[in-house]
Amino acid sequence: MKPQFTSIPFFVYPVRDMARAKAFYGGVLGLEQGHQWEDKWAEYNVGETTLALSTVMDNAQLGAKAGAVALETDEFEETVAYLKGNGVKFALEPVDTGVCKFARFEDPDGNHLVLHKKHPSTPG
């Protein structure tokens, strides 16, 4: 029998310095922090998904080589300006595909994040 998956409850990024990571995700990005386990694990609630940060992923390489977590926003341009004003460097400057707008940046450990805004006329 094939497995039946019902959701992706969380995504985790390895981080070196939890205090620095929390300052970025909670402070700069303004994400709401949920559960925390000592200085080893912190969760941030983003809609119905959880983005987790962990210092206990022993064999994980810091800084994503591929893949990214996308964060949806209704205020795309304002958020880009805010992030730049807070020292965030964009690896890919904002792009408008006609379906959505997106831009890629990194957290302090080099993990990739995508700022995203779907156009109102785009279905789904």
ZAKOL-715211 format. One line per 4 residues: number of its first residue (from 1); their letters; for each residue x, z, y of C-alpha. Coordinates in nm, 2 decimals, always signed. Example, Ala and Ser with C-alpha at 12.3 -4.5 7.8 and 13.67 -1.06 7.14 Angstrom:
2
1	AS	+1.23,+0.78,-0.45 | +1.37,+0.71,-0.11
This chain:
124
1	MKPQ	+0.00,+0.00,+0.00 | +0.13,-0.09,+0.35 | +0.15,+0.20,+0.59 | -0.12,+0.24,+0.84
5	FTSI	+0.01,+0.34,+1.18 | -0.24,+0.47,+1.44 | -0.03,+0.52,+1.75 | +0.32,+0.56,+1.89
9	PFFV	+0.30,+0.93,+1.99 | +0.64,+0.94,+2.17 | +0.96,+0.76,+2.25 | +1.28,+0.95,+2.27
13	YPVR	+1.60,+0.87,+2.47 | +1.93,+1.06,+2.39 | +2.08,+1.23,+2.70 | +2.41,+1.41,+2.76
17	DMAR	+2.30,+1.65,+3.03 | +1.94,+1.78,+3.01 | +1.94,+1.93,+3.36 | +2.05,+1.59,+3.51
21	AKAF	+1.80,+1.40,+3.30 | +1.52,+1.63,+3.40 | +1.61,+1.60,+3.77 | +1.58,+1.22,+3.73
25	YGGV	+1.27,+1.19,+3.52 | +1.08,+1.48,+3.68 | +1.23,+1.47,+4.02 | +1.31,+1.11,+4.11
29	LGLE	+1.04,+0.94,+3.88 | +0.79,+1.22,+3.94 | +0.68,+1.24,+3.57 | +0.48,+1.54,+3.46
33	QGHQ	+0.68,+1.75,+3.22 | +0.51,+1.88,+2.91 | +0.67,+2.07,+2.62 | +1.03,+2.18,+2.63
37	WEDK	+1.25,+2.32,+2.35 | +1.54,+2.51,+2.51 | +1.79,+2.26,+2.66 | +1.76,+2.03,+2.36
41	WAEY	+1.43,+1.85,+2.41 | +1.20,+1.78,+2.70 | +0.87,+1.58,+2.70 | +0.71,+1.39,+2.99
45	NVGE	+0.35,+1.28,+2.97 | +0.28,+0.92,+3.08 | -0.08,+0.84,+3.02 | -0.15,+0.88,+2.65
49	TTLA	+0.22,+0.84,+2.56 | +0.51,+1.09,+2.57 | +0.86,+1.00,+2.68 | +1.10,+1.26,+2.52
53	LSTV	+1.46,+1.34,+2.62 | +1.69,+1.49,+2.36 | +2.04,+1.63,+2.35 | +2.04,+1.68,+1.97
57	MDNA	+2.05,+1.32,+1.85 | +2.41,+1.36,+1.71 | +2.48,+1.00,+1.61 | +2.28,+0.83,+1.89
61	QLGA	+2.48,+0.62,+2.13 | +2.39,+0.70,+2.50 | +2.27,+0.41,+2.71 | +2.04,+0.16,+2.55
65	KAGA	+2.21,-0.17,+2.46 | +1.86,-0.34,+2.42 | +1.50,-0.24,+2.46 | +1.34,-0.04,+2.73
69	VALE	+1.05,+0.19,+2.82 | +0.81,+0.03,+3.07 | +0.64,+0.24,+3.33 | +0.32,+0.10,+3.48
73	TDEF	+0.24,+0.15,+3.85 | -0.02,+0.04,+4.09 | +0.22,+0.07,+4.38 | +0.50,-0.16,+4.27
77	EETV	+0.67,-0.24,+4.60 | +0.64,+0.11,+4.73 | +0.79,+0.25,+4.40 | +1.08,+0.01,+4.41
81	AYLK	+1.15,+0.12,+4.77 | +1.12,+0.49,+4.68 | +1.35,+0.45,+4.38 | +1.61,+0.26,+4.58
85	GNGV	+1.59,+0.53,+4.85 | +1.67,+0.79,+4.59 | +1.98,+0.61,+4.47 | +1.84,+0.42,+4.17
89	KFAL	+2.03,+0.09,+4.11 | +1.83,-0.20,+3.97 | +1.99,-0.40,+3.69 | +1.72,-0.66,+3.74
93	EPVD	+1.57,-0.69,+4.09 | +1.19,-0.73,+4.11 | +1.05,-1.05,+3.95 | +0.69,-1.19,+3.98
97	TGVC	+0.60,-1.39,+3.67 | +0.25,-1.47,+3.78 | +0.12,-1.24,+3.51 | +0.30,-0.93,+3.62
101	KFAR	+0.58,-0.79,+3.84 | +0.87,-0.61,+3.68 | +1.21,-0.47,+3.76 | +1.47,-0.30,+3.53
105	FEDP	+1.68,+0.00,+3.61 | +1.87,+0.27,+3.42 | +1.86,+0.65,+3.40 | +2.18,+0.85,+3.46
109	DGNH	+2.27,+0.80,+3.09 | +2.23,+0.42,+3.09 | +1.89,+0.41,+2.91 | +1.69,+0.12,+3.03
113	LVLH	+1.36,+0.15,+3.21 | +1.12,-0.12,+3.34 | +0.90,-0.07,+3.64 | +0.58,-0.29,+3.57
117	KKHP	+0.26,-0.39,+3.74 | +0.02,-0.62,+3.58 | -0.16,-0.86,+3.81 | -0.54,-0.77,+3.85
121	STPG	-0.63,-1.12,+3.72 | -0.43,-1.08,+3.40 | -0.66,-1.00,+3.10 | -0.59,-0.71,+2.87
